[in-house]
Protein backbone atom coordinates (compact mmCIF):
# COMPACT_ATOMS: atom_id res chain seq x y z
CA UNK A 1 0.00 0.00 0.00
CA UNK A 2 1.29 3.44 -0.97
CA UNK A 3 -0.12 6.16 1.25
CA UNK A 4 -1.18 9.37 -0.43
CA UNK A 5 0.33 12.51 1.06
CA UNK A 6 -0.51 16.20 0.80
CA UNK A 7 0.58 17.56 -2.58
CA UNK A 8 -1.09 20.97 -2.79
CA UNK A 9 -3.38 23.22 -0.75
CA UNK A 10 -5.96 25.35 -2.56
CA UNK A 11 -7.62 27.63 0.01
CA UNK A 12 -11.27 28.50 -0.58
CA UNK A 13 -11.43 32.09 -1.84
CA UNK A 14 -14.34 34.28 -0.75
CA UNK A 15 -16.46 35.30 -3.75
CA UNK A 16 -20.07 35.43 -4.90
CA UNK A 17 -22.06 33.79 -7.67
CA UNK A 18 -25.60 33.67 -8.96
CA UNK A 19 -27.48 36.75 -7.79
CA UNK A 20 -24.97 37.44 -5.03
CA UNK A 21 -24.72 34.20 -3.04
CA UNK A 22 -21.59 34.24 -0.87
CA UNK A 23 -19.36 31.20 -1.43
CA UNK A 24 -15.83 29.90 -0.90
CA UNK A 25 -14.36 28.61 -4.17
CA UNK A 26 -11.31 26.34 -4.14
CA UNK A 27 -11.14 24.41 -7.41
CA UNK A 28 -12.13 26.71 -10.26
CA UNK A 29 -10.84 30.00 -8.86
CA UNK A 30 -9.19 30.28 -12.24
CA UNK A 31 -9.15 28.01 -15.27
CA UNK A 32 -5.68 26.78 -14.28
CA UNK A 33 -6.82 25.64 -10.82
CA UNK A 34 -8.60 22.37 -11.54
CA UNK A 35 -8.16 18.69 -10.69
CA UNK A 36 -9.11 16.58 -13.71
CA UNK A 37 -11.95 15.52 -13.99
CA UNK A 38 -13.19 18.15 -11.49
CA UNK A 39 -13.65 21.73 -12.66
CA UNK A 40 -14.90 23.57 -9.59
CA UNK A 41 -15.80 23.14 -5.93
CA UNK A 42 -17.86 25.75 -4.09
CA UNK A 43 -18.68 25.73 -0.38
CA UNK A 44 -21.65 27.80 0.73
CA UNK A 45 -22.72 28.29 4.33
CA UNK A 46 -24.35 31.07 6.30
CA UNK A 47 -27.07 31.74 8.89
CA UNK A 48 -27.55 35.21 7.41
CA UNK A 49 -30.24 35.03 4.73
CA UNK A 50 -28.71 38.04 2.98
CA UNK A 51 -25.81 35.79 2.00
CA UNK A 52 -28.00 33.31 0.08
CA UNK A 53 -31.58 34.54 -0.36
CA UNK A 54 -31.13 35.85 -3.94
CA UNK A 55 -30.15 32.34 -5.07
CA UNK A 56 -29.26 31.34 -8.59
CA UNK A 57 -31.93 32.53 -11.06
CA UNK A 58 -32.27 30.85 -14.48
CA UNK A 59 -28.94 30.23 -16.17
CA UNK A 60 -27.58 27.82 -18.82
CA UNK A 61 -25.02 24.99 -18.77
CA UNK A 62 -23.46 22.68 -21.33
CA UNK A 63 -20.77 20.01 -21.31
CA UNK A 64 -20.44 18.85 -17.67
CA UNK A 65 -22.29 17.72 -14.54
CA UNK A 66 -23.13 19.54 -11.32
CA UNK A 67 -23.36 17.77 -7.96
CA UNK A 68 -25.12 19.78 -5.25
CA UNK A 69 -24.91 18.42 -1.70
CA UNK A 70 -27.17 20.18 0.79
CA UNK A 71 -25.88 19.64 4.32
CA UNK A 72 -28.37 22.06 5.88
CA UNK A 73 -31.27 23.91 4.31
CA UNK A 74 -33.82 23.76 1.51
CA UNK A 75 -33.41 24.73 -2.14
CA UNK A 76 -35.67 24.24 -5.18
CA UNK A 77 -34.28 23.35 -8.62
CA UNK A 78 -36.36 23.97 -11.74
CA UNK A 79 -35.41 23.65 -15.42
CA UNK A 80 -36.66 24.51 -18.91
CA UNK A 81 -38.20 21.03 -19.28
CA UNK A 82 -40.53 21.60 -16.33
CA UNK A 83 -38.58 19.40 -13.92
CA UNK A 84 -38.68 20.36 -10.24
CA UNK A 85 -36.53 18.98 -7.47
CA UNK A 86 -36.56 19.74 -3.75
CA UNK A 87 -33.11 19.62 -2.25
CA UNK A 88 -33.38 19.31 1.52
CA UNK A 89 -31.00 18.72 4.41
CA UNK A 90 -28.75 15.76 3.64
CA UNK A 91 -29.89 15.40 0.01
CA UNK A 92 -27.98 15.50 -3.26
CA UNK A 93 -28.88 16.53 -6.78
CA UNK A 94 -26.76 15.10 -9.58
CA UNK A 95 -27.46 17.07 -12.75
CA UNK A 96 -26.08 16.20 -16.17
CA UNK A 97 -26.13 19.36 -18.28
CA UNK A 98 -25.04 17.42 -21.37
CA UNK A 99 -25.95 19.24 -24.60
CA UNK A 100 -27.73 21.95 -22.68
CA UNK A 101 -29.99 22.92 -19.83
CA UNK A 102 -31.42 26.16 -18.43
CA UNK A 103 -32.26 25.93 -14.75
CA UNK A 104 -32.59 27.85 -11.52
CA UNK A 105 -31.60 27.03 -7.94
CA UNK A 106 -33.56 29.09 -5.44
CA UNK A 107 -33.63 28.99 -1.62
CA UNK A 108 -36.93 27.90 -0.05
CA UNK A 109 -36.13 29.47 3.32
CA UNK A 110 -35.93 33.06 4.47
CA UNK A 111 -33.93 32.47 7.63
CA UNK A 112 -31.66 29.96 9.31
CA UNK A 113 -28.62 28.04 8.23
CA UNK A 114 -28.06 27.07 4.61
CA UNK A 115 -24.91 25.04 4.05
CA UNK A 116 -23.54 22.74 1.38
CA UNK A 117 -21.33 22.22 -1.65
CA UNK A 118 -21.53 22.29 -5.42
CA UNK A 119 -19.03 20.27 -7.42
CA UNK A 120 -18.58 20.53 -11.20
CA UNK A 121 -17.60 17.24 -12.84
CA UNK A 122 -16.37 17.37 -16.43
CA UNK A 123 -17.71 15.11 -19.18
CA UNK A 124 -15.46 13.53 -21.82
CA UNK A 125 -15.90 14.77 -25.39
CA UNK A 126 -17.97 11.72 -26.35
CA UNK A 127 -20.54 12.55 -23.65
CA UNK A 128 -20.75 16.35 -23.76
CA UNK A 129 -23.76 16.39 -26.08
CA UNK A 130 -25.82 13.75 -24.27
CA UNK A 131 -29.37 14.52 -23.18
CA UNK A 132 -29.72 16.57 -20.02
CA UNK A 133 -30.99 14.82 -16.90
CA UNK A 134 -31.37 14.89 -13.13
CA UNK A 135 -31.05 12.43 -10.32
CA UNK A 136 -32.45 13.69 -7.03
CA UNK A 137 -31.02 11.64 -4.17
CA UNK A 138 -32.86 11.71 -0.86
CA UNK A 139 -30.86 11.62 2.40
CA UNK A 140 -32.26 8.22 3.36
CA UNK A 141 -31.04 6.76 0.07
CA UNK A 142 -27.38 7.64 0.66
CA UNK A 143 -25.58 4.59 2.13
CA UNK A 144 -23.84 5.11 5.47
CA UNK A 145 -21.03 2.92 6.68
CA UNK A 146 -19.70 2.85 10.23
CA UNK A 147 -16.08 2.17 11.14
CA UNK A 148 -14.22 2.24 14.43
CA UNK A 149 -13.28 5.91 14.00
CA UNK A 150 -16.59 7.31 12.77
CA UNK A 151 -19.05 7.15 9.90
CA UNK A 152 -18.96 7.65 6.15
CA UNK A 153 -21.79 8.61 3.76
CA UNK A 154 -21.03 7.50 0.20
CA UNK A 155 -22.71 9.55 -2.51
CA UNK A 156 -20.75 8.12 -5.45
CA UNK A 157 -18.27 5.37 -6.27
CA UNK A 158 -16.99 2.48 -4.20
CA UNK A 159 -14.44 2.22 -1.39
CA UNK A 160 -12.70 -0.61 0.40
CA UNK A 161 -13.32 -0.02 4.09
CA UNK A 162 -12.17 -2.51 6.75
CA UNK A 163 -12.07 -5.31 4.20
CA UNK A 164 -15.54 -4.53 2.90
CA UNK A 165 -16.53 -3.04 -0.47
CA UNK A 166 -18.84 -0.08 0.09
CA UNK A 167 -20.89 1.28 -2.81
CA UNK A 168 -22.51 4.67 -3.20
CA UNK A 169 -25.60 5.76 -5.11
CA UNK A 170 -23.83 6.83 -8.34
CA UNK A 171 -21.61 4.09 -9.77
CA UNK A 172 -22.05 4.31 -13.55
CA UNK A 173 -20.02 7.34 -14.65
CA UNK A 174 -17.07 6.97 -17.03
CA UNK A 175 -14.88 9.11 -14.76
CA UNK A 176 -15.62 6.70 -11.87
CA UNK A 177 -16.11 9.51 -9.31
CA UNK A 178 -15.86 8.89 -5.58
CA UNK A 179 -17.69 11.35 -3.33
CA UNK A 180 -17.79 10.65 0.40
CA UNK A 181 -18.76 12.74 3.43
CA UNK A 182 -16.68 11.56 6.38
CA UNK A 183 -17.48 12.11 10.06
CA UNK A 184 -14.50 11.42 12.31
CA UNK A 185 -14.92 10.93 16.03
CA UNK A 186 -12.41 12.67 18.34
CA UNK A 187 -9.01 11.15 17.40
CA UNK A 188 -10.93 8.83 15.05
CA UNK A 189 -8.91 7.17 12.29
CA UNK A 190 -10.02 6.32 8.75
CA UNK A 191 -7.94 4.35 6.26
CA UNK A 192 -9.37 3.51 2.82
CA UNK A 193 -8.04 2.23 -0.49
CA UNK A 194 -8.28 4.43 -3.58
CA UNK A 195 -7.67 3.54 -7.24
CA UNK A 196 -4.15 4.53 -8.26
CA UNK A 197 -5.59 5.88 -11.51
CA UNK A 198 -7.62 8.57 -9.72
CA UNK A 199 -6.85 12.14 -8.82
CA UNK A 200 -8.01 12.78 -5.25
CA UNK A 201 -8.53 15.51 -2.69
CA UNK A 202 -9.85 16.07 0.83
CA UNK A 203 -11.89 19.07 1.94
CA UNK A 204 -12.10 19.73 5.69
CA UNK A 205 -15.18 21.77 6.61
CA UNK A 206 -15.64 21.12 10.35
CA UNK A 207 -13.23 20.53 13.22
CA UNK A 208 -9.62 19.48 12.83
CA UNK A 209 -8.00 16.56 11.01
CA UNK A 210 -4.60 15.50 9.76
CA UNK A 211 -3.17 13.47 6.91
CA UNK A 212 -0.35 11.57 8.55
CA UNK A 213 1.48 14.25 10.53
CA UNK A 214 0.22 17.05 8.29
CA UNK A 215 -2.74 19.09 9.56
CA UNK A 216 -5.44 19.75 6.98
CA UNK A 217 -6.50 23.33 6.36
CA UNK A 218 -10.13 24.26 6.98
CA UNK A 219 -12.17 25.24 3.88
CA UNK A 220 -9.42 24.29 1.46
CA UNK A 221 -8.99 21.66 -1.23
CA UNK A 222 -6.15 19.43 -0.04
CA UNK A 223 -4.92 17.75 -3.23
CA UNK A 224 -3.33 14.35 -2.64
CA UNK A 225 -0.27 12.75 -4.19
CA UNK A 226 -0.38 9.51 -6.17
CA UNK A 227 -0.93 6.31 -4.23
CA UNK A 228 -3.49 3.62 -3.51
CA UNK A 229 -4.66 4.51 0.00
CA UNK A 230 -5.41 7.47 2.25
CA UNK A 231 -5.41 7.72 6.05
CA UNK A 232 -6.87 10.64 8.00
CA UNK A 233 -7.25 11.24 11.74
CA UNK A 234 -9.71 13.52 13.50
CA UNK A 235 -8.64 16.12 16.03
CA UNK A 236 -9.65 16.32 19.68
CA UNK A 237 -13.19 17.40 18.77
CA UNK A 238 -13.55 15.26 15.68
CA UNK A 239 -14.03 16.46 12.12
CA UNK A 240 -16.16 16.42 8.99
CA UNK A 241 -14.54 16.34 5.58
CA UNK A 242 -15.17 15.36 1.99
CA UNK A 243 -13.18 12.79 0.07
CA UNK A 244 -13.46 13.41 -3.67
CA UNK A 245 -11.65 11.40 -6.36
CA UNK A 246 -12.05 10.62 -10.04
CA UNK A 247 -10.39 9.16 -13.10
CA UNK A 248 -8.76 11.92 -15.20
CA UNK A 249 -10.20 12.51 -18.67
CA UNK A 250 -6.96 13.88 -20.14
CA UNK A 251 -8.64 16.04 -22.79
CA UNK A 252 -8.34 19.78 -23.53
CA UNK A 253 -10.73 21.94 -21.51
CA UNK A 254 -12.08 25.19 -22.92
CA UNK A 255 -14.46 26.99 -20.57
CA UNK A 256 -16.54 30.10 -21.05
CA UNK A 257 -18.53 30.72 -17.89
CA UNK A 258 -21.21 28.00 -17.63
CA UNK A 259 -20.10 26.23 -20.82
CA UNK A 260 -17.29 23.65 -20.86
CA UNK A 261 -16.17 22.11 -24.15
CA UNK A 262 -12.94 20.84 -25.74
CA UNK A 263 -12.24 23.51 -28.37
CA UNK A 264 -12.76 27.22 -28.89
CA UNK A 265 -14.87 26.44 -31.95
CA UNK A 266 -17.22 24.33 -29.82
CA UNK A 267 -17.58 27.19 -27.34
CA UNK A 268 -18.38 29.60 -30.19
CA UNK A 269 -21.01 27.15 -31.46
CA UNK A 270 -22.45 26.84 -27.94
CA UNK A 271 -22.75 30.64 -27.64
CA UNK A 272 -24.45 30.77 -31.03
CA UNK A 273 -26.81 27.97 -30.01
CA UNK A 274 -27.68 29.86 -26.83
CA UNK A 275 -28.30 33.13 -28.69
CA UNK A 276 -30.50 31.31 -31.22
CA UNK A 277 -32.44 29.36 -28.60
CA UNK A 278 -30.96 26.04 -29.74
CA UNK A 279 -28.84 25.26 -26.67
CA UNK A 280 -31.40 22.79 -25.37
CA UNK A 281 -32.86 21.65 -28.72
C-alpha positions as CSV (number, residue, x, y, z in Angstrom):
1,X,0.0,0.0,0.0
2,X,1.3,3.4,-1.0
3,X,-0.1,6.2,1.2
4,X,-1.2,9.4,-0.4
5,X,0.3,12.5,1.1
6,X,-0.5,16.2,0.8
7,X,0.6,17.6,-2.6
8,X,-1.1,21.0,-2.8
9,X,-3.4,23.2,-0.7
10,X,-6.0,25.4,-2.6
11,X,-7.6,27.6,0.0
12,X,-11.3,28.5,-0.6
13,X,-11.4,32.1,-1.8
14,X,-14.3,34.3,-0.7
15,X,-16.5,35.3,-3.7
16,X,-20.1,35.4,-4.9
17,X,-22.1,33.8,-7.7
18,X,-25.6,33.7,-9.0
19,X,-27.5,36.7,-7.8
20,X,-25.0,37.4,-5.0
21,X,-24.7,34.2,-3.0
22,X,-21.6,34.2,-0.9
23,X,-19.4,31.2,-1.4
24,X,-15.8,29.9,-0.9
25,X,-14.4,28.6,-4.2
26,X,-11.3,26.3,-4.1
27,X,-11.1,24.4,-7.4
28,X,-12.1,26.7,-10.3
29,X,-10.8,30.0,-8.9
30,X,-9.2,30.3,-12.2
31,X,-9.1,28.0,-15.3
32,X,-5.7,26.8,-14.3
33,X,-6.8,25.6,-10.8
34,X,-8.6,22.4,-11.5
35,X,-8.2,18.7,-10.7
36,X,-9.1,16.6,-13.7
37,X,-11.9,15.5,-14.0
38,X,-13.2,18.2,-11.5
39,X,-13.6,21.7,-12.7
40,X,-14.9,23.6,-9.6
41,X,-15.8,23.1,-5.9
42,X,-17.9,25.7,-4.1
43,X,-18.7,25.7,-0.4
44,X,-21.6,27.8,0.7
45,X,-22.7,28.3,4.3
46,X,-24.4,31.1,6.3
47,X,-27.1,31.7,8.9
48,X,-27.5,35.2,7.4
49,X,-30.2,35.0,4.7
50,X,-28.7,38.0,3.0
51,X,-25.8,35.8,2.0
52,X,-28.0,33.3,0.1
53,X,-31.6,34.5,-0.4
54,X,-31.1,35.8,-3.9
55,X,-30.2,32.3,-5.1
56,X,-29.3,31.3,-8.6
57,X,-31.9,32.5,-11.1
58,X,-32.3,30.9,-14.5
59,X,-28.9,30.2,-16.2
60,X,-27.6,27.8,-18.8
61,X,-25.0,25.0,-18.8
62,X,-23.5,22.7,-21.3
63,X,-20.8,20.0,-21.3
64,X,-20.4,18.9,-17.7
65,X,-22.3,17.7,-14.5
66,X,-23.1,19.5,-11.3
67,X,-23.4,17.8,-8.0
68,X,-25.1,19.8,-5.2
69,X,-24.9,18.4,-1.7
70,X,-27.2,20.2,0.8
71,X,-25.9,19.6,4.3
72,X,-28.4,22.1,5.9
73,X,-31.3,23.9,4.3
74,X,-33.8,23.8,1.5
75,X,-33.4,24.7,-2.1
76,X,-35.7,24.2,-5.2
77,X,-34.3,23.4,-8.6
78,X,-36.4,24.0,-11.7
79,X,-35.4,23.6,-15.4
80,X,-36.7,24.5,-18.9
81,X,-38.2,21.0,-19.3
82,X,-40.5,21.6,-16.3
83,X,-38.6,19.4,-13.9
84,X,-38.7,20.4,-10.2
85,X,-36.5,19.0,-7.5
86,X,-36.6,19.7,-3.8
87,X,-33.1,19.6,-2.3
88,X,-33.4,19.3,1.5
89,X,-31.0,18.7,4.4
90,X,-28.8,15.8,3.6
91,X,-29.9,15.4,0.0
92,X,-28.0,15.5,-3.3
93,X,-28.9,16.5,-6.8
94,X,-26.8,15.1,-9.6
95,X,-27.5,17.1,-12.7
96,X,-26.1,16.2,-16.2
97,X,-26.1,19.4,-18.3
98,X,-25.0,17.4,-21.4
99,X,-25.9,19.2,-24.6
100,X,-27.7,22.0,-22.7
101,X,-30.0,22.9,-19.8
102,X,-31.4,26.2,-18.4
103,X,-32.3,25.9,-14.8
104,X,-32.6,27.9,-11.5
105,X,-31.6,27.0,-7.9
106,X,-33.6,29.1,-5.4
107,X,-33.6,29.0,-1.6
108,X,-36.9,27.9,0.0
109,X,-36.1,29.5,3.3
110,X,-35.9,33.1,4.5
111,X,-33.9,32.5,7.6
112,X,-31.7,30.0,9.3
113,X,-28.6,28.0,8.2
114,X,-28.1,27.1,4.6
115,X,-24.9,25.0,4.1
116,X,-23.5,22.7,1.4
117,X,-21.3,22.2,-1.7
118,X,-21.5,22.3,-5.4
119,X,-19.0,20.3,-7.4
120,X,-18.6,20.5,-11.2
121,X,-17.6,17.2,-12.8
122,X,-16.4,17.4,-16.4
123,X,-17.7,15.1,-19.2
124,X,-15.5,13.5,-21.8
125,X,-15.9,14.8,-25.4
126,X,-18.0,11.7,-26.4
127,X,-20.5,12.6,-23.6
128,X,-20.7,16.3,-23.8
129,X,-23.8,16.4,-26.1
130,X,-25.8,13.7,-24.3
131,X,-29.4,14.5,-23.2
132,X,-29.7,16.6,-20.0
133,X,-31.0,14.8,-16.9
134,X,-31.4,14.9,-13.1
135,X,-31.0,12.4,-10.3
136,X,-32.5,13.7,-7.0
137,X,-31.0,11.6,-4.2
138,X,-32.9,11.7,-0.9
139,X,-30.9,11.6,2.4
140,X,-32.3,8.2,3.4
141,X,-31.0,6.8,0.1
142,X,-27.4,7.6,0.7
143,X,-25.6,4.6,2.1
144,X,-23.8,5.1,5.5
145,X,-21.0,2.9,6.7
146,X,-19.7,2.9,10.2
147,X,-16.1,2.2,11.1
148,X,-14.2,2.2,14.4
149,X,-13.3,5.9,14.0
150,X,-16.6,7.3,12.8
151,X,-19.1,7.1,9.9
152,X,-19.0,7.6,6.1
153,X,-21.8,8.6,3.8
154,X,-21.0,7.5,0.2
155,X,-22.7,9.5,-2.5
156,X,-20.8,8.1,-5.4
157,X,-18.3,5.4,-6.3
158,X,-17.0,2.5,-4.2
159,X,-14.4,2.2,-1.4
160,X,-12.7,-0.6,0.4
161,X,-13.3,0.0,4.1
162,X,-12.2,-2.5,6.8
163,X,-12.1,-5.3,4.2
164,X,-15.5,-4.5,2.9
165,X,-16.5,-3.0,-0.5
166,X,-18.8,-0.1,0.1
167,X,-20.9,1.3,-2.8
168,X,-22.5,4.7,-3.2
169,X,-25.6,5.8,-5.1
170,X,-23.8,6.8,-8.3
171,X,-21.6,4.1,-9.8
172,X,-22.1,4.3,-13.6
173,X,-20.0,7.3,-14.7
174,X,-17.1,7.0,-17.0
175,X,-14.9,9.1,-14.8
176,X,-15.6,6.7,-11.9
177,X,-16.1,9.5,-9.3
178,X,-15.9,8.9,-5.6
179,X,-17.7,11.4,-3.3
180,X,-17.8,10.7,0.4
181,X,-18.8,12.7,3.4
182,X,-16.7,11.6,6.4
183,X,-17.5,12.1,10.1
184,X,-14.5,11.4,12.3
185,X,-14.9,10.9,16.0
186,X,-12.4,12.7,18.3
187,X,-9.0,11.1,17.4
188,X,-10.9,8.8,15.0
189,X,-8.9,7.2,12.3
190,X,-10.0,6.3,8.8
191,X,-7.9,4.3,6.3
192,X,-9.4,3.5,2.8
193,X,-8.0,2.2,-0.5
194,X,-8.3,4.4,-3.6
195,X,-7.7,3.5,-7.2
196,X,-4.2,4.5,-8.3
197,X,-5.6,5.9,-11.5
198,X,-7.6,8.6,-9.7
199,X,-6.8,12.1,-8.8
200,X,-8.0,12.8,-5.3
201,X,-8.5,15.5,-2.7
202,X,-9.8,16.1,0.8
203,X,-11.9,19.1,1.9
204,X,-12.1,19.7,5.7
205,X,-15.2,21.8,6.6
206,X,-15.6,21.1,10.3
207,X,-13.2,20.5,13.2
208,X,-9.6,19.5,12.8
209,X,-8.0,16.6,11.0
210,X,-4.6,15.5,9.8
211,X,-3.2,13.5,6.9
212,X,-0.3,11.6,8.6
213,X,1.5,14.2,10.5
214,X,0.2,17.1,8.3
215,X,-2.7,19.1,9.6
216,X,-5.4,19.8,7.0
217,X,-6.5,23.3,6.4
218,X,-10.1,24.3,7.0
219,X,-12.2,25.2,3.9
220,X,-9.4,24.3,1.5
221,X,-9.0,21.7,-1.2
222,X,-6.2,19.4,0.0
223,X,-4.9,17.8,-3.2
224,X,-3.3,14.3,-2.6
225,X,-0.3,12.7,-4.2
226,X,-0.4,9.5,-6.2
227,X,-0.9,6.3,-4.2
228,X,-3.5,3.6,-3.5
229,X,-4.7,4.5,0.0
230,X,-5.4,7.5,2.2
231,X,-5.4,7.7,6.0
232,X,-6.9,10.6,8.0
233,X,-7.2,11.2,11.7
234,X,-9.7,13.5,13.5
235,X,-8.6,16.1,16.0
236,X,-9.6,16.3,19.7
237,X,-13.2,17.4,18.8
238,X,-13.5,15.3,15.7
239,X,-14.0,16.5,12.1
240,X,-16.2,16.4,9.0
241,X,-14.5,16.3,5.6
242,X,-15.2,15.4,2.0
243,X,-13.2,12.8,0.1
244,X,-13.5,13.4,-3.7
245,X,-11.6,11.4,-6.4
246,X,-12.0,10.6,-10.0
247,X,-10.4,9.2,-13.1
248,X,-8.8,11.9,-15.2
249,X,-10.2,12.5,-18.7
250,X,-7.0,13.9,-20.1
251,X,-8.6,16.0,-22.8
252,X,-8.3,19.8,-23.5
253,X,-10.7,21.9,-21.5
254,X,-12.1,25.2,-22.9
255,X,-14.5,27.0,-20.6
256,X,-16.5,30.1,-21.1
257,X,-18.5,30.7,-17.9
258,X,-21.2,28.0,-17.6
259,X,-20.1,26.2,-20.8
260,X,-17.3,23.7,-20.9
261,X,-16.2,22.1,-24.1
262,X,-12.9,20.8,-25.7
263,X,-12.2,23.5,-28.4
264,X,-12.8,27.2,-28.9
265,X,-14.9,26.4,-31.9
266,X,-17.2,24.3,-29.8
267,X,-17.6,27.2,-27.3
268,X,-18.4,29.6,-30.2
269,X,-21.0,27.1,-31.5
270,X,-22.4,26.8,-27.9
271,X,-22.7,30.6,-27.6
272,X,-24.5,30.8,-31.0
273,X,-26.8,28.0,-30.0
274,X,-27.7,29.9,-26.8
275,X,-28.3,33.1,-28.7
276,X,-30.5,31.3,-31.2
277,X,-32.4,29.4,-28.6
278,X,-31.0,26.0,-29.7
279,X,-28.8,25.3,-26.7
280,X,-31.4,22.8,-25.4
281,X,-32.9,21.7,-28.7
